[in-house]
Amino acid sequence: LVHSNTLVAAREKGLLTGLEIFTEVGYNLEVVPFKLLDLAAQCLQSTEAVNFFVNKSYAKAKNHRNWYSHETDLLRTAILCVQGGVYLDTDMHLVRPLPKSMRNVLALQGRKQVNGAMLIFDQGSEFMRVAVTEFLTNYRTTWGWNGPNLLQRVANRL
């Protein structure tokens, strides 16, 4: 997954070369630009929360120093909601294959704190749908509020 805002620059600089090694060993890899708010609306099957976010928070959010991180938080949850799949932080190291039976899974940090470093969710997951809604309707510019803290709030609620 290459962030949508960097896709054109990455292609121009040749940074996408080398990704073919993943397809050669059997991964289904695709680099796709996403329209963030359209993807969120597709996840929710509604534009109500997206319109609320655009009207209330988006202008302030997109110019805030933490937006680059918050945007990827929303992108990650919306993609998992719409398509399902596995997300791993780039610093995660797997020592054995993930069992196919792992579905709708969040990583933990310690015994109780949810961590977004590993997310495995089915397409249309209620957890991801609630997470996207939570992001759009309760957005704050605070670091962590829209990432790991958001996942923890949703886990506590569900």
Secondary structure, 3 states (H helix, E strand, C coil): CCCHHHHHHHHHCCCCCCCHHHHHCCCCCCCCCCCHHHHHHHHHCCCHHHHHHHHHHHHHHHCCCCHHHHHHHHHHHHHHHHHCEEEECCCCCCCCCCCCCCCCEEEEECCCEEEEEEEEECCCCHHHHHHHHHHHHCCCCCCCCCCHHHHHHHHHHC
